[in-house]
Amino acid sequence: MRIEVTRSGGFAGITRRAVLDTAGRPGAAAVERLARRVLAEAGPGVPAGVPDGYRYTVTVDGRTVERADPDTSEDLEELVERVLRDGTR
């Protein structure tokens, strides 16, 4: 599974991007379950967000979800942190 994450905004307005390919990675099944939950919980449209909040774009195998603070979930936040930490930039 290919997971691409972009997190932008925040107080400093910094954009971070990373891609994680789960093929052959330790713990891949857990990350893939997390990604599937994020896709399943995503609603239509992109929320307006709040000043100095983050905006998230998550693409999993070609399907894209966009969210903005405070319209996030624990699953989304965990997936974003894992991909930004373990993925390639």
C-alpha positions as a Python dict, from the first residue, in 0.01 Angstrom:
ca = {
    (1, 'M'): (0, 0, 0),
    (2, 'R'): (131, 345, -91),
    (3, 'I'): (39, 621, 156),
    (4, 'E'): (121, 984, 82),
    (5, 'V'): (68, 1256, 344),
    (6, 'T'): (86, 1634, 324),
    (7, 'R'): (43, 1844, 638),
    (8, 'S'): (37, 2219, 587),
    (9, 'G'): (-48, 2529, 782),
    (10, 'G'): (-12, 2559, 1154),
    (11, 'F'): (123, 2866, 1325),
    (12, 'A'): (442, 2870, 1114),
    (13, 'G'): (273, 2777, 787),
    (14, 'I'): (520, 2495, 718),
    (15, 'T'): (434, 2216, 475),
    (16, 'R'): (564, 1863, 533),
    (17, 'R'): (524, 1574, 289),
    (18, 'A'): (619, 1208, 302),
    (19, 'V'): (538, 883, 126),
    (20, 'L'): (532, 543, 290),
    (21, 'D'): (521, 219, 93),
    (22, 'T'): (414, -55, 333),
    (23, 'A'): (534, -344, 113),
    (24, 'G'): (777, -556, 311),
    (25, 'R'): (786, -318, 609),
    (26, 'P'): (763, -443, 967),
    (27, 'G'): (425, -347, 1112),
    (28, 'A'): (275, -298, 765),
    (29, 'A'): (-55, -463, 854),
    (30, 'A'): (-119, -219, 1141),
    (31, 'V'): (-46, 86, 924),
    (32, 'E'): (-266, -50, 644),
    (33, 'R'): (-557, -105, 887),
    (34, 'L'): (-512, 251, 1011),
    (35, 'A'): (-513, 387, 654),
    (36, 'R'): (-831, 194, 571),
    (37, 'R'): (-1004, 337, 879),
    (38, 'V'): (-902, 690, 779),
    (39, 'L'): (-1048, 639, 432),
    (40, 'A'): (-1368, 489, 573),
    (41, 'E'): (-1433, 773, 819),
    (42, 'A'): (-1372, 1055, 573),
    (43, 'G'): (-1673, 1263, 487),
    (44, 'P'): (-1736, 1460, 170),
    (45, 'G'): (-1574, 1795, 101),
    (46, 'V'): (-1296, 1976, 278),
    (47, 'P'): (-1379, 2145, 607),
    (48, 'A'): (-1299, 2514, 643),
    (49, 'G'): (-1055, 2463, 928),
    (50, 'V'): (-944, 2715, 1187),
    (51, 'P'): (-678, 2988, 1187),
    (52, 'D'): (-331, 2844, 1251),
    (53, 'G'): (-470, 2490, 1223),
    (54, 'Y'): (-326, 2214, 1009),
    (55, 'R'): (-468, 2094, 678),
    (56, 'Y'): (-411, 1730, 586),
    (57, 'T'): (-413, 1554, 252),
    (58, 'V'): (-382, 1177, 269),
    (59, 'T'): (-368, 965, -45),
    (60, 'V'): (-389, 588, -12),
    (61, 'D'): (-343, 390, -333),
    (62, 'G'): (-489, 674, -539),
    (63, 'R'): (-782, 765, -312),
    (64, 'T'): (-747, 1108, -149),
    (65, 'V'): (-897, 1243, 172),
    (66, 'E'): (-863, 1605, 287),
    (67, 'R'): (-927, 1723, 642),
    (68, 'A'): (-851, 2034, 847),
    (69, 'D'): (-826, 2103, 1219),
    (70, 'P'): (-1040, 2053, 1418),
    (71, 'D'): (-1218, 1804, 1187),
    (72, 'T'): (-969, 1522, 1246),
    (73, 'S'): (-969, 1189, 1423),
    (74, 'E'): (-717, 1004, 1635),
    (75, 'D'): (-670, 758, 1347),
    (76, 'L'): (-590, 1039, 1103),
    (77, 'E'): (-347, 1204, 1341),
    (78, 'E'): (-170, 874, 1413),
    (79, 'L'): (-143, 788, 1042),
    (80, 'V'): (-6, 1134, 959),
    (81, 'E'): (256, 1113, 1235),
    (82, 'R'): (366, 762, 1131),
    (83, 'V'): (401, 851, 764),
    (84, 'L'): (583, 1178, 834),
    (85, 'R'): (817, 996, 1076),
    (86, 'D'): (882, 675, 879),
    (87, 'G'): (819, 771, 516),
    (88, 'T'): (1050, 920, 257),
    (89, 'R'): (1044, 1291, 185),
}
